[in-house]
């Protein structure tokens, strides 16, 4: 590996890559071990659509309200969110550092007749080649990277002036340790053990600060609540555990 390539991939954690390679074939099993992602995907899809349409003055009720938007889904996994965004009309590039995830995503998109570009690559490499997007989706990724500030700088660089980025992650506090790790992974078994490391959770303040360093201002935020007994998720004012934020680059009047 060249020194340049190593520098580009410094935020990639090999242990996380190995863990998700083992889970790759489960991505499209809605009743399997990754069922929380399928439930979450429906919730976040509506949230992304509605917030973008509100910010951009679009009609969320039309068939493809996100048509014409170039969108990056970083850490796309098996393609759940990429496919949802493509169905809403976005021009989607899905990127992941796990080869088997990309293979699964490409196969499923082809079977669904969806024109989605998938690429095995890192955020650093994409940013270094000058990629720019109207919307960058940074969902359930930041808690898995090795160097969070470096990763966020790379992702934020790819949001064009006036563009938007969504960040979805887990807060870091005693409640999140109890709920997201002890509860989710050991009591209710709704996530495979070892999915998360509490020390890598990111507080909303830390997220806002990392965005602000690159001229991204949070314009909307919400918490997400989970009921593991009935497998339901919903938006909540409380950001004590799971949360999502939407930020815009530059002055709010930028276009």
C-alpha positions as CSV (number, residue, x, y, z in Angstrom):
1,X,0.0,0.0,0.0
2,X,1.4,3.4,-1.0
3,X,1.8,6.1,1.6
4,X,-0.8,8.2,-0.3
5,X,-3.3,5.4,-0.2
6,X,-2.7,4.8,3.5
7,X,-3.2,8.5,4.2
8,X,-6.5,8.4,2.3
9,X,-7.7,5.4,4.2
10,X,-6.6,6.5,7.7
11,X,-10.1,6.8,9.0
12,X,-11.0,3.2,8.0
13,X,-11.0,0.7,10.9
14,X,-10.1,-2.8,9.6
15,X,-12.0,-4.4,12.4
16,X,-15.2,-2.6,11.5
17,X,-14.6,-3.6,7.8
18,X,-14.3,-7.3,8.8
19,X,-17.4,-7.2,11.0
20,X,-19.6,-5.7,8.2
21,X,-18.2,-8.1,5.6
22,X,-19.6,-10.9,7.7
23,X,-23.0,-9.2,7.8
24,X,-23.2,-8.3,4.1
25,X,-25.5,-11.0,2.9
26,X,-28.0,-10.1,5.7
27,X,-28.7,-6.6,4.3
28,X,-31.9,-7.4,2.3
29,X,-33.5,-9.7,4.9
30,X,-36.1,-7.3,6.6
31,X,-36.9,-9.9,9.3
32,X,-33.2,-10.9,9.8
33,X,-30.6,-9.6,12.3
34,X,-30.5,-6.2,10.5
35,X,-34.3,-5.6,10.8
36,X,-33.6,-2.3,12.8
37,X,-31.9,-0.9,9.7
38,X,-35.0,-1.7,7.6
39,X,-37.3,0.0,10.1
40,X,-34.9,3.0,10.5
41,X,-34.6,3.3,6.7
42,X,-38.3,3.9,6.2
43,X,-38.2,6.6,9.0
44,X,-35.1,8.3,7.7
45,X,-36.2,8.2,4.1
46,X,-39.4,10.2,4.9
47,X,-37.3,12.6,7.1
48,X,-34.7,13.2,4.4
49,X,-37.4,13.7,1.7
50,X,-39.5,16.1,3.8
51,X,-36.6,18.2,5.1
52,X,-35.0,18.6,1.7
53,X,-38.3,19.5,0.1
54,X,-39.0,22.1,2.9
55,X,-35.5,23.6,2.5
56,X,-35.6,23.6,-1.3
57,X,-39.2,24.6,-1.8
58,X,-40.2,21.3,-3.4
59,X,-43.4,19.3,-3.2
60,X,-42.8,16.2,-1.2
61,X,-46.0,14.6,-2.5
62,X,-44.9,14.2,-6.1
63,X,-43.5,10.9,-7.4
64,X,-39.9,12.0,-7.5
65,X,-39.4,15.1,-5.4
66,X,-35.6,14.7,-5.3
67,X,-35.2,14.7,-9.1
68,X,-32.1,16.5,-10.3
69,X,-30.2,16.3,-7.0
70,X,-26.7,14.7,-7.0
71,X,-26.5,12.7,-3.8
72,X,-23.7,10.8,-2.0
73,X,-24.6,7.9,0.4
74,X,-21.3,7.5,2.3
75,X,-21.1,4.1,4.0
76,X,-24.0,2.8,1.9
77,X,-23.8,-0.8,3.2
78,X,-26.0,-3.0,1.1
79,X,-27.8,-0.1,-0.5
80,X,-31.0,0.4,1.6
81,X,-30.9,4.1,1.7
82,X,-29.3,4.5,-1.8
83,X,-32.2,2.6,-3.3
84,X,-34.8,4.7,-1.4
85,X,-33.2,7.9,-2.6
86,X,-33.0,6.7,-6.2
87,X,-36.7,5.9,-6.1
88,X,-37.3,9.5,-5.0
89,X,-35.5,10.7,-8.1
90,X,-32.0,11.5,-6.8
91,X,-28.9,10.7,-8.8
92,X,-27.1,8.5,-6.2
93,X,-23.5,7.5,-5.7
94,X,-23.3,4.9,-3.0
95,X,-19.8,4.3,-1.4
96,X,-18.5,1.8,1.1
97,X,-15.2,0.4,2.2
98,X,-16.5,-3.1,2.5
99,X,-16.2,-5.0,-0.8
100,X,-19.0,-7.5,-0.1
101,X,-21.4,-4.7,0.8
102,X,-20.8,-3.1,-2.6
103,X,-21.3,-6.4,-4.3
104,X,-24.6,-6.9,-2.5
105,X,-25.8,-3.4,-3.3
106,X,-24.9,-3.6,-7.0
107,X,-26.7,-7.0,-7.4
108,X,-29.8,-5.8,-5.6
109,X,-30.0,-2.5,-7.5
110,X,-29.7,-4.4,-10.8
111,X,-32.4,-6.8,-9.8
112,X,-34.7,-3.8,-9.0
113,X,-33.9,-2.1,-12.2
114,X,-32.4,0.9,-10.5
115,X,-29.6,3.0,-12.0
116,X,-27.4,3.6,-8.9
117,X,-23.6,4.0,-9.1
118,X,-21.7,2.1,-6.4
119,X,-18.1,2.4,-5.6
120,X,-15.7,0.7,-3.3
121,X,-13.8,3.7,-1.9
122,X,-13.2,5.9,1.1
123,X,-14.5,9.4,1.9
124,X,-10.9,10.7,1.8
125,X,-10.3,9.4,-1.7
126,X,-13.6,10.9,-3.0
127,X,-12.8,14.3,-1.5
128,X,-9.3,14.3,-2.8
129,X,-10.5,13.8,-6.4
130,X,-12.8,16.9,-6.0
131,X,-16.2,15.3,-5.8
132,X,-19.1,17.7,-5.0
133,X,-22.7,16.8,-4.2
134,X,-26.0,18.6,-3.6
135,X,-26.7,16.3,-0.7
136,X,-24.4,14.1,1.3
137,X,-25.9,11.4,3.5
138,X,-23.7,10.5,6.5
139,X,-25.9,8.0,8.2
140,X,-24.9,5.6,10.9
141,X,-21.3,5.9,9.9
142,X,-19.5,8.3,12.2
143,X,-19.6,6.0,15.2
144,X,-17.6,3.4,13.2
145,X,-14.7,5.4,11.9
146,X,-11.1,5.4,13.3
147,X,-10.5,9.2,13.0
148,X,-13.7,11.2,13.3
149,X,-12.4,14.7,12.7
150,X,-10.5,13.6,9.6
151,X,-13.5,11.7,8.3
152,X,-15.9,14.6,8.8
153,X,-13.5,17.0,7.1
154,X,-13.5,14.8,4.0
155,X,-17.2,14.3,4.0
156,X,-18.0,18.0,4.6
157,X,-15.7,19.0,1.7
158,X,-17.9,17.2,-0.7
159,X,-21.0,19.3,0.1
160,X,-21.3,22.0,-2.5
161,X,-21.9,25.6,-1.4
162,X,-25.6,25.8,-0.6
163,X,-25.8,22.1,-0.4
164,X,-27.1,19.9,2.4
165,X,-25.8,17.1,4.6
166,X,-27.5,14.7,7.0
167,X,-25.8,13.1,9.9
168,X,-27.4,10.3,11.8
169,X,-25.7,8.7,14.8
170,X,-25.9,7.9,18.5
171,X,-25.4,10.2,21.4
172,X,-22.6,9.5,24.0
173,X,-23.9,9.4,27.6
174,X,-24.9,6.9,30.2
175,X,-28.4,6.5,28.8
176,X,-27.1,5.6,25.3
177,X,-24.7,2.9,26.9
178,X,-27.7,1.3,28.6
179,X,-30.1,1.6,25.6
180,X,-27.9,1.2,22.5
181,X,-25.4,-1.3,23.8
182,X,-26.6,-3.2,26.8
183,X,-30.3,-3.1,25.7
184,X,-29.9,-3.4,22.0
185,X,-27.0,-5.9,21.8
186,X,-27.3,-8.0,25.0
187,X,-30.9,-7.8,26.4
188,X,-33.1,-7.6,23.3
189,X,-30.6,-8.9,20.8
190,X,-31.8,-6.5,18.2
191,X,-28.3,-5.8,16.9
192,X,-25.3,-8.3,16.7
193,X,-23.0,-8.0,19.7
194,X,-20.1,-5.7,19.1
195,X,-22.0,-3.6,16.5
196,X,-21.2,-0.4,18.5
197,X,-18.5,0.9,20.8
198,X,-19.7,3.5,23.3
199,X,-16.6,5.5,23.2
200,X,-17.1,6.2,19.5
201,X,-20.6,7.6,20.0
202,X,-20.8,11.4,19.2
203,X,-22.8,14.0,21.1
204,X,-25.0,16.5,19.2
205,X,-22.7,19.3,20.3
206,X,-19.7,17.5,18.9
207,X,-21.5,16.9,15.6
208,X,-22.5,20.5,15.3
209,X,-19.0,21.7,16.0
210,X,-17.5,19.3,13.4
211,X,-20.0,20.6,10.8
212,X,-19.4,24.2,11.8
213,X,-15.7,23.9,11.1
214,X,-16.5,23.5,7.4
215,X,-19.2,26.2,7.2
216,X,-22.1,23.8,7.7
217,X,-24.9,25.1,9.9
218,X,-27.4,22.7,11.5
219,X,-30.9,23.9,10.4
220,X,-33.0,21.0,11.7
221,X,-32.5,18.1,14.2
222,X,-34.5,15.3,15.7
223,X,-34.2,12.4,18.0
224,X,-35.2,8.8,17.1
225,X,-36.9,6.5,19.6
226,X,-37.1,2.7,19.3
227,X,-39.4,0.1,20.8
228,X,-37.7,-3.3,20.4
229,X,-40.8,-5.2,21.5
230,X,-43.0,-4.1,18.6
231,X,-40.2,-3.2,16.3
232,X,-41.3,0.4,15.9
233,X,-39.3,3.6,15.5
234,X,-40.5,7.2,15.5
235,X,-39.1,10.8,15.6
236,X,-38.8,12.4,19.0
237,X,-37.7,15.8,20.5
238,X,-35.3,13.8,22.7
239,X,-31.8,13.3,21.3
240,X,-30.6,11.3,24.3
241,X,-29.8,8.2,22.2
242,X,-30.3,8.1,18.4
243,X,-30.5,11.4,16.5
244,X,-30.4,13.0,13.1
245,X,-29.4,16.5,12.0
246,X,-29.6,18.4,8.7
247,X,-27.0,21.0,8.0
248,X,-26.6,23.5,5.1
249,X,-23.3,24.8,3.7
250,X,-22.8,28.6,3.6
251,X,-25.3,31.3,4.2
252,X,-28.9,30.1,4.5
253,X,-29.9,32.1,1.4
254,X,-27.2,30.3,-0.8
255,X,-28.5,28.5,-3.8
